[in-house]
């Protein structure tokens, strides 16, 4: 099934709303900037593509700028600003590290609760140990995979930085 650009903008927009806790309009503008094949989009382009008010569009662009997920540039002889996604070479590395931190935190909490139940509520501990262990095995495997992926990505980024002048 082939999706239209508008459907992808909407799907990506919903994801960005949830992932970055963005307001709907800001998420859709960010999605449009991610998907555009142009070097940058003007305020008017963003306004036209979303059909939102000037103030809402301005507020959304300023939010995205303040978050550092988009930047802007100008062209000689043109007073307009052109918005584009920020070139963050470490975006995927940050996402992997965030996921690893979440997993490590969850693993710590689960282990803490299991230890408490083992000492103070042995019946609860016994009842939940098998299910909890299945989940902890899952967490441990994901933790290993995340660490391996982080190492690979750090290696790629290091190699790329050595190749640049």
ZAFI-573392 format. One record per residue (C-alpha): chain; residue number from 0; residue in one letter; y, x, z. Coordinates in Angstrom, 2 decimals. Layout:
BEGIN
   chain     n   res        yy        xx        zz
       A   NUM     A         Y         X         Z
...
//
This chain:
BEGIN
   chain     n   res        yy        xx        zz
       A     0     X      0.00      0.00      0.00
       A     1     X      3.34      1.42     -1.04
       A     2     X      6.34      0.79      1.19
       A     3     X      9.88      0.33     -0.02
       A     4     X     12.60      2.62      1.28
       A     5     X     14.03     -0.32      3.26
       A     6     X     10.65     -0.93      4.94
       A     7     X     10.36      2.73      5.83
       A     8     X     13.93      2.73      7.20
       A     9     X     13.02     -0.27      9.37
       A    10     X      9.72      1.22     10.58
       A    11     X     11.31      4.59     11.30
       A    12     X     14.28      2.82     12.93
       A    13     X     12.01      0.95     15.35
       A    14     X     10.22      4.20     16.18
       A    15     X     13.52      6.00     16.81
       A    16     X     14.73      3.13     19.01
       A    17     X     11.68      3.53     21.21
       A    18     X     11.34      7.31     21.06
       A    19     X     15.03      8.18     21.60
       A    20     X     16.11      4.99     23.36
       A    21     X     18.67      4.36     20.61
       A    22     X     20.49      1.12     19.90
       A    23     X     19.11     -0.60     16.77
       A    24     X     22.05      0.23     14.48
       A    25     X     22.14      3.91     15.50
       A    26     X     18.37      4.14     14.95
       A    27     X     18.67      2.64     11.45
       A    28     X     21.57      4.92     10.50
       A    29     X     19.59      7.92     11.74
       A    30     X     16.60      6.73      9.69
       A    31     X     18.79      6.41      6.59
       A    32     X     20.10      9.95      7.11
       A    33     X     16.54     11.26      7.52
       A    34     X     15.39      9.59      4.31
       A    35     X     18.39     10.18      2.05
       A    36     X     17.98     12.54     -0.87
       A    37     X     21.73     13.20     -0.87
       A    38     X     23.31     16.22      0.80
       A    39     X     25.14     13.92      3.22
       A    40     X     26.40     10.37      3.57
       A    41     X     29.98      9.30      4.21
       A    42     X     31.06      6.76      6.79
       A    43     X     31.49      4.29      3.94
       A    44     X     27.93      4.97      2.71
       A    45     X     26.55      4.24      6.18
       A    46     X     28.71      1.13      6.44
       A    47     X     27.53     -0.15      3.06
       A    48     X     23.84      0.59      3.64
       A    49     X     23.71     -1.25      6.97
       A    50     X     26.32     -3.95      6.46
       A    51     X     27.55     -3.53     10.02
       A    52     X     31.14     -3.60     11.25
       A    53     X     33.31     -0.49     11.09
       A    54     X     33.50     -0.22     14.87
       A    55     X     29.73     -0.56     15.34
       A    56     X     29.04      1.99     12.62
       A    57     X     31.61      4.38     14.10
       A    58     X     30.15      3.97     17.60
       A    59     X     26.63      4.62     16.28
       A    60     X     27.64      7.73     14.33
       A    61     X     29.52      9.10     17.36
       A    62     X     26.48      8.49     19.57
       A    63     X     24.21     10.35     17.12
       A    64     X     26.74     13.20     16.89
       A    65     X     26.98     13.45     20.69
       A    66     X     23.18     13.52     20.95
       A    67     X     23.15     16.42     18.51
       A    68     X     20.70     14.75     16.12
       A    69     X     23.24     14.58     13.29
       A    70     X     26.13     16.79     12.20
       A    71     X     28.86     16.45      9.62
       A    72     X     30.59     18.64      7.08
       A    73     X     33.58     18.28      4.80
       A    74     X     34.11     19.21      1.17
       A    75     X     37.17     21.06     -0.14
       A    76     X     39.80     18.57     -1.31
       A    77     X     37.95     15.62      0.26
       A    78     X     39.11     14.29      3.64
       A    79     X     35.89     12.38      4.26
       A    80     X     33.18     13.56      6.61
       A    81     X     29.63     13.76      5.29
       A    82     X     26.93     13.08      7.86
       A    83     X     23.46     14.61      7.78
       A    84     X     20.60     15.25     10.16
       A    85     X     20.94     18.34     12.31
       A    86     X     18.76     21.19     11.16
       A    87     X     16.77     21.83     14.28
       A    88     X     13.99     24.25     13.53
       A    89     X     12.63     23.63     17.01
       A    90     X     12.41     19.82     16.80
       A    91     X      8.59     19.72     16.55
       A    92     X      8.24     22.45     19.17
       A    93     X     10.40     20.42     21.57
       A    94     X      8.35     17.29     20.92
       A    95     X      5.09     19.15     21.59
       A    96     X      6.50     20.65     24.80
       A    97     X      7.72     17.23     25.96
       A    98     X      4.25     15.80     25.40
       A    99     X      2.66     18.73     27.23
       A   100     X      5.03     18.26     30.18
       A   101     X      4.20     14.55     30.31
       A   102     X      0.47     15.28     30.26
       A   103     X      0.74     17.95     32.95
       A   104     X      2.77     15.60     35.15
       A   105     X      0.28     12.76     34.66
       A   106     X     -2.65     15.09     35.37
       A   107     X     -0.96     16.23     38.58
       A   108     X     -0.37     12.63     39.74
       A   109     X     -3.92     11.53     38.94
       A   110     X     -5.35     14.53     40.77
       A   111     X     -3.06     13.86     43.73
       A   112     X     -4.16     10.21     43.95
       A   113     X     -7.83     11.16     43.55
       A   114     X     -7.50     13.68     46.37
       A   115     X     -5.88     11.08     48.59
       A   116     X     -8.62      8.54     47.87
       A   117     X    -11.32     11.16     48.47
       A   118     X     -9.90     11.92     51.92
       A   119     X     -8.71      8.50     53.06
       A   120     X    -10.51      5.91     50.96
       A   121     X    -13.92      7.25     49.97
       A   122     X    -15.11      3.88     48.68
       A   123     X    -12.17      3.65     46.26
       A   124     X    -12.75      7.25     45.26
       A   125     X    -16.41      6.63     44.44
       A   126     X    -15.66      3.42     42.53
       A   127     X    -13.04      5.04     40.33
       A   128     X    -14.29      8.60     40.00
       A   129     X    -16.34      8.13     36.82
       A   130     X    -13.56      6.25     34.95
       A   131     X    -10.91      8.65     36.18
       A   132     X    -12.95     11.65     35.09
       A   133     X    -13.27     10.25     31.54
       A   134     X     -9.49      9.94     31.41
       A   135     X     -8.95     13.40     32.91
       A   136     X    -11.31     14.88     30.29
       A   137     X     -9.16     13.24     27.63
       A   138     X     -5.96     14.62     29.24
       A   139     X     -7.48     18.12     29.51
       A   140     X     -8.55     18.14     25.83
       A   141     X     -5.09     17.00     24.74
       A   142     X     -3.51     19.63     26.95
       A   143     X     -5.59     22.36     25.26
       A   144     X     -4.72     21.03     21.80
       A   145     X     -1.00     20.85     22.63
       A   146     X     -0.98     24.41     23.97
       A   147     X     -2.74     25.64     20.83
       A   148     X     -0.28     23.76     18.59
       A   149     X      2.70     25.13     20.55
       A   150     X      1.38     28.68     20.12
       A   151     X      0.92     28.15     16.36
       A   152     X      4.39     26.68     15.93
       A   153     X      6.03     29.41     18.03
       A   154     X      4.28     31.99     15.85
       A   155     X      5.52     30.32     12.65
       A   156     X      9.08     30.10     14.00
       A   157     X      9.00     33.75     15.08
       A   158     X      7.72     34.82     11.66
       A   159     X     10.40     32.76      9.90
       A   160     X     13.17     34.22     12.07
       A   161     X     12.02     37.75     11.22
       A   162     X     12.18     36.93      7.50
       A   163     X     15.77     35.71      7.64
       A   164     X     18.61     38.23      7.13
//
